Amino acid sequence: MLVSTPEVPPEGDIVDPDFLPDAVDLDRPNVARIYDWALGGTANWAVDRQYGEQAVQAFPLAKTLARSNRDFLGRAVRYCLGLGIRQFLDLGSGIPTAGNVHEVADEYADDTRCVYVDNEPVAVAHGRILLEEEGDPGRHAVLHADLRDAGEVWEAALATGVLNPDEPICLLSVAVLHFLPDVTGVREAIRDYRTLLAPGSAYVLSHATESGVEGEELEQIRRLVKLSERSSSPAVSRSLDEIAEFFGNFEVVEPGIVPVGKWRPEPGAATVPLASVVGGVGRKPGGRI
Ligand SMILES: C[S@@+](CC[C@H](N)C(=O)[O-])C[C@H]1O[C@@H](n2cnc3c(N)ncnc32)[C@H](O)[C@@H]1O
């Protein structure tokens, strides 16, 4: 179900302790806020930072992995722009930090459109502030919703007037599906989005895995998954085959579903020696672009 619109915090310190959007849970570390901490953001609380420090103990390169995932997102968005796609629906978009989808897209072309979706009130509130400051209401919107409600999210995204369903859209679920086990209905939801997208649309996915992960990193990712049981969203790592199923009949482009740092790296970029988050991009067959 779509949930209520969180209020926008007052200007100033974005972690003003007097401002808390309704429904913010400060009793448990929250995945959106932990990820914000890992990327060097400030929209996180002590409970999130303490958890983050434990995550780094479990997986010493956790921040590198978060950054590598975020960099993958930017490269995948640019790749889709290069295909001619100008619209983006970003599921589990997170608390805005540098390199948000609309920023990457706006650098590339001035006619891009983006709708963000997240179920964490802090992420949505900060997304709204950012877009009020630098967005264009005709081209950008934020929805407070659970991505598993595909039909409702789709209707709400179209109701913003930002997206044209007759033209290709790039759907993103980057570093979010591993917080949603199959029993939650996530597979059916992603299938529904795939069906709703116009031919030529793209799907960008990244996901935690143990497939192809060896040695210390394997032990570390297992420790991280175990630790996540204490957070608001326990993680599930899926095998490569299980991850590939999210693409359905979409054609996965080269180099396939690979560690995020190895997905079309920029020439000369430093190698990231981590394999426990993989990513890929698929295309819906039959498009004109
Ligand atoms: C690790 S962050 C990833 C943020 C961004 N996609 C990225 O990769 O840079 C995961 C985000 O997914 C959101 N999320 C988790 N479960 C969700 C759900 N069921 N519906 C919508 N958002 C969800 C969290 O609140 C969080 O902001």
The ligand as an SDF file (V2000), in Angstrom:
LIG
                    3D

 27 29  0  0  0  0  0  0  0  0999 V2000
   21.0800    0.1500    0.2690 C   0  0  0  0  0  0  0  0  0  0  0  0
   19.9420    1.3800   -0.1470 S   0  0  0  0  0  0  0  0  0  0  0  0
   20.2480    1.5620   -1.8940 C   0  0  0  0  0  0  0  0  0  0  0  0
   20.0180    2.9750   -2.3960 C   0  0  0  0  0  0  0  0  0  0  0  0
   20.2870    3.1730   -3.8900 C   0  0  0  0  0  0  0  0  0  0  0  0
   19.3970    2.3230   -4.6790 N   0  0  0  0  0  0  0  0  0  0  0  0
   21.7130    2.8780   -4.2540 C   0  0  0  0  0  0  0  0  0  0  0  0
   21.9990    1.7260   -4.6180 O   0  0  0  0  0  0  0  0  0  0  0  0
   22.5600    3.7590   -4.1840 O   0  0  0  0  0  0  0  0  0  0  0  0
   18.3850    0.4610   -0.1760 C   0  0  0  0  0  0  0  0  0  0  0  0
   17.1740    1.3570   -0.1900 C   0  0  0  0  0  0  0  0  0  0  0  0
   16.0110    0.5620   -0.4520 O   0  0  0  0  0  0  0  0  0  0  0  0
   14.9540    1.0340    0.3760 C   0  0  0  0  0  0  0  0  0  0  0  0
   13.9680   -0.0540    0.5140 N   0  0  0  0  0  0  0  0  0  0  0  0
   14.1050   -1.2190    1.1980 C   0  0  0  0  0  0  0  0  0  0  0  0
   12.9800   -1.9600    1.0860 N   0  0  0  0  0  0  0  0  0  0  0  0
   12.1220   -1.2420    0.3050 C   0  0  0  0  0  0  0  0  0  0  0  0
   10.7990   -1.4730   -0.1610 C   0  0  0  0  0  0  0  0  0  0  0  0
   10.1390   -2.5990    0.1490 N   0  0  0  0  0  0  0  0  0  0  0  0
   10.2080   -0.5190   -0.9260 N   0  0  0  0  0  0  0  0  0  0  0  0
   10.8720    0.6270   -1.2300 C   0  0  0  0  0  0  0  0  0  0  0  0
   12.1310    0.8910   -0.8030 N   0  0  0  0  0  0  0  0  0  0  0  0
   12.7510   -0.0260   -0.0570 C   0  0  0  0  0  0  0  0  0  0  0  0
   15.6240    1.4150    1.6680 C   0  0  0  0  0  0  0  0  0  0  0  0
   14.8420    2.3020    2.4380 O   0  0  0  0  0  0  0  0  0  0  0  0
   16.9080    2.0420    1.1520 C   0  0  0  0  0  0  0  0  0  0  0  0
   16.7520    3.4190    0.9480 O   0  0  0  0  0  0  0  0  0  0  0  0
  1  2  1  0
  2  3  1  0
  2 10  1  0
  3  4  1  0
  4  5  1  0
  5  6  1  0
  5  7  1  0
  7  8  2  0
  7  9  1  0
 10 11  1  0
 11 12  1  0
 11 26  1  0
 12 13  1  0
 13 14  1  0
 13 24  1  0
 14 15  1  0
 14 23  1  0
 15 16  2  0
 16 17  1  0
 17 18  1  0
 17 23  2  0
 18 19  1  0
 18 20  2  0
 20 21  1  0
 21 22  2  0
 22 23  1  0
 24 25  1  0
 24 26  1  0
 26 27  1  0
M  CHG  2   2   1   9  -1
M  END
$$$$
